[in-house]
Amino acid sequence: MINPEVIYLIISGSEAARQVPQLLAELTTFERPLYTLLTENAASVISPLHLAEQPGHHLIDSYFDPALLPDRKPGLVLVAPATFNTVNKISQGIADTLAHSLVAEAIGAGWPVVIAPAVNAALANHPQFALSWQTLAHWGVSLVPAQGQGATLKMAAVSSIVAAVQAVFETNPTGYPENENKPEIS
């Protein structure tokens, strides 16, 4: 079990990234250091400079950031919004960017991970997305379903995402939610 000392917020390139300033404000209420990482595509939706101006968090833009060296502090990792690409990369263990690498490390280290996808209905109905969703749930990742109906699916409301983070801290405040199905490392 780990004690999540910090919150890492991973932002991927969905138009829902525009809700991140409100999400950041809510996450500061957990009174833990808050570190924000953007995927490459997120910068085409929300400006890293605009995010850097938001109080209460530290924007990380390289592997050499002091917050990540020499060892990362154990924490809760929140991926919001998580695009179709990001959800599938995480479920397949692809760590080809700093943001995806941090999520992969968190899962491997037994840190709590919460994912709030932002995908349209067609992508949500794709067989790979369903398989990725099942895989992540099997690993004990907390998933916050998209909201809406038909083609109007959107990322869950900020309040729902914050409630999922709160639930992780309340369920097991010193570590990752219990998961009997987590594979043993030999």
C-alpha positions in Angstrom: 0.0 0.0 0.0 1.2 3.5 -0.8 0.2 6.8 0.8 -0.7 9.1 -2.2 1.3 12.2 -1.3 0.4 14.1 -4.5 -2.0 14.3 -7.3 -0.8 14.0 -10.9 -3.3 15.3 -13.5 -2.8 14.0 -17.0 -4.5 16.0 -19.7 -5.0 14.7 -23.2 -6.1 16.4 -26.4 -9.8 16.6 -26.2 -12.0 19.7 -26.4 -13.0 18.7 -22.8 -9.5 20.0 -21.8 -11.1 23.4 -21.7 -12.7 22.3 -18.4 -9.3 21.7 -16.8 -9.1 25.1 -15.1 -12.3 24.4 -13.2 -11.0 20.8 -12.4 -7.7 22.2 -11.1 -9.6 24.6 -8.8 -11.5 21.7 -7.4 -8.5 19.4 -7.0 -6.7 21.9 -4.9 -9.2 21.2 -2.1 -7.5 17.9 -1.5 -4.6 19.8 -0.1 -1.9 17.8 -1.8 0.7 19.0 -4.2 -0.8 19.0 -7.7 1.3 18.3 -10.8 -0.1 18.7 -14.3 1.2 17.0 -17.4 -0.1 17.4 -21.0 0.0 15.0 -23.8 1.4 16.5 -27.1 -2.1 16.8 -28.5 -3.5 18.6 -25.4 -1.4 21.7 -26.2 -3.5 22.1 -29.4 -6.7 22.4 -27.3 -5.5 24.3 -24.2 -2.5 26.5 -23.9 0.2 25.4 -21.5 0.9 29.1 -20.8 -2.8 29.5 -19.8 -2.6 26.4 -17.5 0.6 27.7 -16.0 -1.3 30.8 -14.8 -3.8 28.7 -12.9 -3.1 28.7 -9.2 -2.6 25.6 -7.1 -0.6 23.4 -9.3 2.8 22.9 -11.0 2.9 22.3 -14.8 5.5 19.6 -15.7 6.9 19.7 -19.2 9.9 17.5 -19.1 11.4 14.4 -17.5 13.9 16.7 -15.8 11.4 18.6 -13.8 12.5 18.6 -10.1 9.1 17.3 -9.1 9.9 14.0 -10.9 13.5 13.7 -9.8 15.2 11.8 -8.3 12.2 9.7 -7.5 8.5 10.4 -8.1 6.4 10.9 -5.0 3.7 8.3 -4.9 0.3 9.8 -5.8 -3.1 9.5 -7.3 -3.0 9.8 -11.1 -6.0 11.4 -12.7 -6.3 11.3 -16.5 -9.0 13.8 -17.5 -9.8 14.2 -20.2 -8.7 10.9 -21.6 -9.0 10.6 -25.4 -9.7 7.3 -27.2 -6.0 7.1 -28.0 -4.9 7.7 -24.4 -7.3 5.1 -23.0 -6.1 2.5 -25.5 -2.4 3.4 -24.9 -2.8 3.0 -21.2 -4.6 -0.3 -21.4 -1.8 -1.6 -23.7 1.0 -0.4 -21.5 2.3 2.0 -24.1 4.5 4.6 -22.4 5.8 6.7 -25.4 5.4 10.1 -23.8 6.0 11.5 -20.3 2.3 11.6 -19.5 1.7 8.0 -20.6 4.8 6.9 -18.9 3.7 8.3 -15.6 0.3 6.5 -15.9 2.1 3.2 -16.7 4.4 3.7 -13.8 1.5 4.4 -11.5 -0.3 1.2 -12.5 2.8 -0.8 -12.1 3.6 0.7 -8.7 0.1 0.2 -7.4 -0.8 3.9 -7.2 -4.5 4.8 -7.5 -5.5 5.8 -11.1 -8.7 7.5 -12.1 -9.6 7.9 -15.8 -12.4 10.1 -17.2 -12.7 9.5 -20.9 -13.8 12.2 -23.4 -14.8 10.3 -26.6 -17.7 10.6 -29.0 -20.3 7.8 -29.2 -18.7 6.1 -32.3 -15.3 5.8 -30.5 -17.0 4.7 -27.3 -18.6 1.9 -29.3 -15.4 0.8 -30.9 -14.4 -2.8 -29.9 -10.9 -1.8 -28.8 -12.3 0.9 -26.5 -14.6 -1.6 -24.8 -11.7 -4.0 -24.4 -9.4 -1.3 -23.0 -12.2 -0.3 -20.6 -12.5 -3.9 -19.3 -8.8 -4.3 -19.0 -8.4 -1.1 -17.0 -11.3 -2.0 -14.7 -9.7 -5.5 -14.2 -6.5 -3.7 -13.1 -8.4 -1.8 -10.5 -8.3 1.6 -12.3 -11.3 3.8 -11.3 -13.2 4.7 -14.4 -15.6 7.7 -14.6 -18.0 7.1 -17.5 -18.7 9.7 -20.1 -22.1 11.4 -19.8 -24.9 12.0 -22.3 -26.7 9.9 -24.9 -26.2 9.1 -28.5 -23.7 11.1 -30.4 -23.5 13.7 -27.6 -21.3 11.9 -25.2 -19.1 14.2 -23.2 -16.5 13.9 -20.4 -18.2 13.5 -17.0 -18.9 16.6 -15.1 -16.1 18.0 -13.0 -18.1 17.3 -9.9 -18.3 13.6 -10.9 -14.6 13.4 -11.5 -13.8 15.1 -8.2 -16.2 12.7 -6.5 -14.3 9.7 -8.0 -11.0 11.1 -6.7 -12.6 11.6 -3.3 -14.0 8.1 -3.3 -10.5 6.7 -3.9 -9.1 8.6 -0.9 -12.1 7.6 1.3 -12.1 4.0 0.3 -8.4 3.4 1.0 -6.7 6.6 2.1 -3.3 5.0 2.3 -3.2 3.3 -1.0 -4.6 1.7 -4.1 -8.0 0.1 -3.9 -7.8 -3.6 -3.1 -7.8 -5.7 -6.3 -7.5 -9.4 -6.1 -7.0 -9.7 -9.8 -3.8 -7.7 -9.9 -1.0 -9.9 -11.3 1.9 -10.8 -9.1 5.4 -9.8 -10.2 7.8 -12.6 -10.1 
